[in-house]
Amino acid sequence: MNTNTIQQQLPNTILNGDCIEKMREMSANSVDFILTDPPYLVNFRDRTGRTLQNDTNANWLKPAMKEAYRVLKQNRLMLCFYGWPRAEEFLGAWREAGFRPVGHLVFRKSYTTKSTEFLKYQHEQAYLLAKGRPAMIGGPVADVQRLLYTGNKLHPTQKAVMSLVPIIRAYSLPGDVVLDAFCGSGSTCAAALLTGRKYIGIELDSEYFNQASARLSRVKERIAAKRSLSLIPACGS
């Protein structure tokens, strides 16, 4: 598929495939904000045995971040979750691509996902990364955010939509295009749609791609139904 063809499909689309290949088919400087949660390179396995593709090697990391930088518009931001045991590799890939770290966020959980002899794991973390010199859009947000529990029904590392909404509102404008190159069950895409943004999602795993596509269809139906209700005149009007 050539660049012109894929650009005609976008936005408000979830693509099934390798994010590096899909981003290469996208035009440079074509998205306004990136919010993504890639594999952490920690060989993750949840309590039910579910795993993530490409979570055992970093071969994809540098080329994916290079493409993310290319498709992001100048003077805009990316927020990327990462796994702290591999922080140096993520930071190296971001910097090599051209990104400049401008902030670090902690997403606090009300539950423990894992325990070691030293610690209970009750947070996730993300870097805020700049391409160029972005201007403030929605006002600064606290660097400690609440990560609501989803039950991980659709994806083993599913993020709550309402935990992503404040981030999207802070770093993008209504009508902007938000990209999630590792979209999983589509939480970022749903949050973008619910806040009046457009979305592009990319997911490698066919099962999660189908979950995300069905989920976004449901979100679109709810939004359309709400708009229809708002157009019904009140009694006596």
C-alpha positions as a Markdown table, in Angstrom:
| # | Residue | x | y | z |
|---|---|---|---|---|
| 1 | Met | 0.0 | 0.0 | 0.0 |
| 2 | Asn | 1.5 | 3.4 | -0.9 |
| 3 | Thr | 1.4 | 6.5 | 1.2 |
| 4 | Asn | -1.4 | 8.2 | -0.6 |
| 5 | Thr | -3.6 | 5.1 | -0.1 |
| 6 | Ile | -3.0 | 4.8 | 3.6 |
| 7 | Gln | -3.5 | 8.6 | 4.1 |
| 8 | Gln | -6.9 | 8.3 | 2.5 |
| 9 | Gln | -7.9 | 5.8 | 5.2 |
| 10 | Leu | -7.0 | 8.1 | 8.0 |
| 11 | Pro | -7.9 | 9.3 | 10.6 |
| 12 | Asn | -10.3 | 7.5 | 12.9 |
| 13 | Thr | -8.9 | 4.2 | 11.8 |
| 14 | Ile | -7.2 | 1.2 | 13.5 |
| 15 | Leu | -4.6 | -0.6 | 11.3 |
| 16 | Asn | -3.6 | -4.2 | 11.7 |
| 17 | Gly | 0.1 | -4.8 | 11.2 |
| 18 | Asp | 3.7 | -4.0 | 12.1 |
| 19 | Cys | 3.7 | -0.4 | 13.4 |
| 20 | Ile | 7.1 | 0.3 | 11.7 |
| 21 | Glu | 5.7 | -0.7 | 8.3 |
| 22 | Lys | 2.4 | 1.2 | 8.9 |
| 23 | Met | 4.1 | 4.4 | 10.0 |
| 24 | Arg | 6.5 | 4.2 | 7.0 |
| 25 | Glu | 3.4 | 4.4 | 4.8 |
| 26 | Met | 2.2 | 7.6 | 6.6 |
| 27 | Ser | 3.2 | 11.1 | 5.6 |
| 28 | Ala | 5.9 | 12.9 | 7.6 |
| 29 | Asn | 4.6 | 15.5 | 10.1 |
| 30 | Ser | 1.0 | 14.1 | 9.9 |
| 31 | Val | 0.0 | 13.6 | 13.5 |
| 32 | Asp | -0.4 | 16.1 | 16.4 |
| 33 | Phe | 0.2 | 14.0 | 19.5 |
| 34 | Ile | 1.4 | 10.4 | 20.2 |
| 35 | Leu | 0.3 | 8.6 | 23.2 |
| 36 | Thr | 1.4 | 5.0 | 23.3 |
| 37 | Asp | 2.1 | 2.0 | 25.5 |
| 38 | Pro | 4.6 | -0.3 | 23.8 |
| 39 | Pro | 5.9 | -3.7 | 25.1 |
| 40 | Tyr | 8.3 | -3.0 | 28.0 |
| 41 | Leu | 10.9 | -5.7 | 27.0 |
| 42 | Val | 10.4 | -7.6 | 30.2 |
| 43 | Asn | 8.9 | -10.8 | 28.9 |
| 44 | Phe | 5.5 | -10.0 | 30.6 |
| 45 | Arg | 3.1 | -12.7 | 31.5 |
| 46 | Asp | -0.2 | -11.9 | 33.4 |
| 47 | Arg | -1.9 | -14.1 | 35.9 |
| 48 | Thr | -3.8 | -16.0 | 33.2 |
| 49 | Gly | -0.7 | -16.6 | 31.1 |
| 50 | Arg | -1.3 | -14.0 | 28.5 |
| 51 | Thr | 1.9 | -12.5 | 26.9 |
| 52 | Leu | 2.7 | -9.7 | 24.5 |
| 53 | Gln | 4.3 | -10.0 | 21.1 |
| 54 | Asn | 7.9 | -8.6 | 20.7 |
| 55 | Asp | 8.3 | -8.2 | 24.5 |
| 56 | Thr | 11.5 | -10.3 | 24.6 |
| 57 | Asn | 13.7 | -8.4 | 22.2 |
| 58 | Ala | 14.4 | -4.7 | 21.4 |
| 59 | Asn | 14.9 | -5.1 | 17.6 |
| 60 | Trp | 11.8 | -3.0 | 16.9 |
| 61 | Leu | 12.5 | -0.2 | 19.4 |
| 62 | Lys | 14.8 | 2.1 | 17.6 |
| 63 | Pro | 13.1 | 1.9 | 14.1 |
| 64 | Ala | 9.7 | 2.3 | 15.7 |
| 65 | Met | 10.7 | 5.5 | 17.6 |
| 66 | Lys | 12.5 | 6.8 | 14.5 |
| 67 | Glu | 9.2 | 6.5 | 12.5 |
| 68 | Ala | 7.2 | 8.0 | 15.4 |
| 69 | Tyr | 9.5 | 11.0 | 15.3 |
| 70 | Arg | 9.1 | 11.3 | 11.6 |
| 71 | Val | 5.3 | 11.2 | 11.5 |
| 72 | Leu | 4.9 | 13.6 | 14.5 |
| 73 | Lys | 4.5 | 17.3 | 13.6 |
| 74 | Gln | 7.3 | 19.7 | 14.5 |
| 75 | Asn | 6.9 | 21.3 | 18.0 |
| 76 | Arg | 4.6 | 18.6 | 19.3 |
| 77 | Leu | 4.8 | 15.9 | 22.0 |
| 78 | Met | 4.8 | 12.2 | 22.5 |
| 79 | Leu | 3.9 | 10.5 | 25.8 |
| 80 | Cys | 5.3 | 7.0 | 25.9 |
| 81 | Phe | 5.0 | 4.4 | 28.7 |
| 82 | Tyr | 8.1 | 2.2 | 29.3 |
| 83 | Gly | 9.4 | -0.5 | 31.6 |
| 84 | Trp | 11.9 | 0.8 | 34.2 |
| 85 | Pro | 14.2 | -2.2 | 34.0 |
| 86 | Arg | 14.9 | -1.2 | 30.3 |
| 87 | Ala | 14.9 | 2.5 | 30.8 |
| 88 | Glu | 18.3 | 3.1 | 29.3 |
| 89 | Glu | 17.3 | 1.3 | 26.1 |
| 90 | Phe | 14.1 | 3.4 | 25.8 |
| 91 | Leu | 15.9 | 6.6 | 26.5 |
| 92 | Gly | 18.6 | 5.8 | 24.0 |
| 93 | Ala | 16.1 | 5.0 | 21.3 |
| 94 | Trp | 14.1 | 8.2 | 21.9 |
| 95 | Arg | 17.2 | 10.4 | 21.8 |
| 96 | Glu | 18.6 | 8.7 | 18.7 |
| 97 | Ala | 15.3 | 9.3 | 17.0 |
| 98 | Gly | 15.5 | 13.0 | 17.8 |
| 99 | Phe | 13.2 | 13.2 | 20.8 |
| 100 | Arg | 14.0 | 15.4 | 23.8 |
| 101 | Pro | 12.8 | 14.3 | 27.2 |
| 102 | Val | 10.8 | 17.2 | 28.8 |
| 103 | Gly | 9.0 | 15.4 | 31.7 |
| 104 | His | 8.3 | 12.2 | 33.5 |
| 105 | Leu | 4.9 | 11.0 | 34.8 |
| 106 | Val | 4.0 | 8.4 | 37.3 |
| 107 | Phe | 0.6 | 6.7 | 37.1 |
| 108 | Arg | -0.3 | 5.5 | 40.6 |
| 109 | Lys | -2.4 | 2.3 | 41.0 |
| 110 | Ser | -4.6 | 1.4 | 43.9 |
| 111 | Tyr | -3.6 | -2.2 | 43.6 |
| 112 | Thr | -0.4 | -4.3 | 43.5 |
| 113 | Thr | 0.5 | -5.9 | 40.1 |
| 114 | Lys | 3.6 | -7.7 | 41.3 |
| 115 | Ser | 5.6 | -8.2 | 44.5 |
| 116 | Thr | 9.3 | -8.8 | 45.1 |
| 117 | Glu | 11.2 | -9.2 | 48.3 |
| 118 | Phe | 11.9 | -5.5 | 48.2 |
| 119 | Leu | 8.8 | -3.8 | 46.7 |
| 120 | Lys | 5.2 | -4.0 | 45.7 |
| 121 | Tyr | 4.7 | -2.7 | 42.2 |
| 122 | Gln | 1.9 | -0.1 | 42.3 |
| 123 | His | 2.7 | 2.3 | 39.5 |
| 124 | Glu | 3.6 | 2.7 | 35.9 |
| 125 | Gln | 5.6 | 5.4 | 34.3 |
| 126 | Ala | 5.9 | 7.4 | 31.1 |
| 127 | Tyr | 8.2 | 10.0 | 29.6 |
| 128 | Leu | 7.0 | 13.1 | 27.9 |
| 129 | Leu | 9.1 | 13.7 | 24.8 |
| 130 | Ala | 9.3 | 16.7 | 22.6 |
| 131 | Lys | 10.0 | 17.2 | 18.9 |
| 132 | Gly | 11.3 | 20.7 | 18.6 |
| 133 | Arg | 10.0 | 23.3 | 21.0 |
| 134 | Pro | 6.3 | 22.7 | 21.7 |
| 135 | Ala | 4.2 | 25.4 | 23.2 |
| 136 | Met | 1.9 | 24.7 | 26.1 |
| 137 | Ile | -1.5 | 23.7 | 24.9 |
| 138 | Gly | -3.9 | 22.7 | 27.8 |
| 139 | Gly | -1.9 | 23.8 | 30.9 |
| 140 | Pro | 0.5 | 21.7 | 32.9 |
| 141 | Val | -0.8 | 18.5 | 34.5 |
| 142 | Ala | 0.4 | 16.9 | 37.7 |
| 143 | Asp | 3.3 | 14.5 | 37.2 |
| 144 | Val | 1.6 | 11.9 | 39.4 |
| 145 | Gln | -1.7 | 10.7 | 37.8 |
| 146 | Arg | -4.2 | 8.0 | 38.9 |
| 147 | Leu | -4.3 | 4.8 | 36.9 |
| 148 | Leu | -7.8 | 3.3 | 37.2 |
| 149 | Tyr | -8.2 | -0.4 | 37.2 |
| 150 | Thr | -9.8 | -1.9 | 34.1 |
| 151 | Gly | -9.7 | -5.6 | 35.0 |
| 152 | Asn | -7.6 | -6.1 | 31.8 |
| 153 | Lys | -10.6 | -7.9 | 30.2 |
| 154 | Leu | -9.7 | -6.9 | 26.7 |
| 155 | His | -5.9 | -6.8 | 26.9 |
| 156 | Pro | -3.3 | -7.9 | 29.5 |
| 157 | Thr | -2.0 | -4.4 | 30.0 |
| 158 | Gln | -5.2 | -2.4 | 29.3 |
| 159 | Lys | -5.2 | 1.2 | 30.3 |
| 160 | Ala | -8.3 | 2.9 | 31.6 |
| 161 | Val | -9.7 | 5.4 | 29.1 |
| 162 | Met | -10.5 | 8.0 | 31.8 |
| 163 | Ser | -6.9 | 7.9 | 33.0 |
| 164 | Leu | -5.7 | 8.9 | 29.5 |
| 165 | Val | -8.3 | 11.6 | 28.9 |
| 166 | Pro | -6.5 | 14.3 | 31.0 |
| 167 | Ile | -3.2 | 13.6 | 29.1 |
| 168 | Ile | -4.9 | 14.0 | 25.7 |
| 169 | Arg | -6.6 | 17.2 | 26.8 |
| 170 | Ala | -3.4 | 18.7 | 28.1 |
| 171 | Tyr | -1.2 | 18.0 | 25.0 |
| 172 | Ser | -3.5 | 18.2 | 22.1 |
| 173 | Leu | -6.4 | 20.3 | 20.8 |
| 174 | Pro | -9.9 | 19.3 | 19.6 |
| 175 | Gly | -9.7 | 18.1 | 16.1 |
| 176 | Asp | -6.1 | 17.1 | 16.4 |
| 177 | Val | -4.9 | 13.6 | 15.3 |
| 178 | Val | -3.7 | 11.3 | 18.1 |
| 179 | Leu | -1.5 | 8.3 | 17.2 |
| 180 | Asp | -1.1 | 5.1 | 19.2 |
| 181 | Ala | 1.3 | 2.9 | 17.4 |
| 182 | Phe | 0.9 | 0.0 | 20.0 |
| 183 | Cys | -2.9 | 0.5 | 20.5 |
| 184 | Gly | -3.8 | -2.9 | 22.2 |
| 185 | Ser | -7.4 | -2.8 | 23.0 |
| 186 | Gly | -7.8 | 0.8 | 21.8 |
| 187 | Ser | -7.9 | 2.8 | 25.0 |
| 188 | Thr | -6.0 | 5.8 | 23.6 |
| 189 | Cys | -8.2 | 5.8 | 20.5 |
| 190 | Ala | -11.3 | 5.8 | 22.6 |
| 191 | Ala | -10.0 | 8.6 | 24.8 |
| 192 | Ala | -9.2 | 10.6 | 21.7 |
| 193 | Leu | -12.6 | 10.2 | 20.2 |
| 194 | Leu | -14.4 | 11.0 | 23.5 |
| 195 | Thr | -12.4 | 14.3 | 23.8 |
| 196 | Gly | -13.1 | 15.5 | 20.2 |
| 197 | Arg | -9.9 | 14.4 | 18.7 |
| 198 | Lys | -9.2 | 12.1 | 15.8 |
| 199 | Tyr | -7.3 | 8.9 | 16.2 |
| 200 | Ile | -5.0 | 6.5 | 14.4 |
| 201 | Gly | -4.3 | 3.1 | 16.0 |
| 202 | Ile | -1.9 | 0.4 | 15.0 |
| 203 | Glu | -1.9 | -3.1 | 16.5 |
| 204 | Leu | 0.2 | -6.1 | 15.5 |
| 205 | Asp | -1.9 | -8.8 | 17.2 |
| 206 | Ser | -5.0 | -9.7 | 15.2 |
| 207 | Glu | -7.0 | -10.7 | 18.2 |
| 208 | Tyr | -6.4 | -7.3 | 19.9 |
| 209 | Phe | -6.9 | -5.5 | 16.6 |
| 210 | Asn | -10.4 | -7.0 | 16.4 |
| 211 | Gln | -11.1 | -6.2 | 20.0 |
| 212 | Ala | -10.0 | -2.6 | 19.5 |
| 213 | Ser | -12.0 | -2.2 | 16.2 |
| 214 | Ala | -15.2 | -3.5 | 17.8 |
| 215 | Arg | -14.6 | -1.3 | 20.9 |
| 216 | Leu | -14.2 | 1.9 | 18.8 |
| 217 | Ser | -17.4 | 1.0 | 16.9 |
| 218 | Arg | -19.3 | 0.8 | 20.2 |
| 219 | Val | -17.8 | 4.2 | 21.3 |
| 220 | Lys | -18.8 | 5.8 | 18.0 |
| 221 | Glu | -22.4 | 4.4 | 18.4 |
| 222 | Arg | -22.6 | 5.8 | 21.9 |
| 223 | Ile | -21.4 | 9.2 | 20.7 |
| 224 | Ala | -23.9 | 9.2 | 17.8 |
| 225 | Ala | -26.7 | 8.2 | 20.1 |
| 226 | Lys | -25.9 | 11.0 | 22.6 |
| 227 | Arg | -25.8 | 13.5 | 19.8 |
| 228 | Ser | -29.2 | 12.3 | 18.5 |
| 229 | Leu | -30.7 | 12.7 | 22.0 |
| 230 | Ser | -29.3 | 16.2 | 22.2 |
| 231 | Leu | -31.2 | 17.2 | 19.0 |
| 232 | Ile | -34.6 | 16.0 | 20.4 |
| 233 | Pro | -36.6 | 19.1 | 21.3 |
| 234 | Ala | -37.7 | 19.4 | 24.9 |
| 235 | Cys | -41.4 | 19.2 | 25.6 |
| 236 | Gly | -43.2 | 22.4 | 25.0 |
| 237 | Ser | -40.4 | 24.0 | 23.0 |
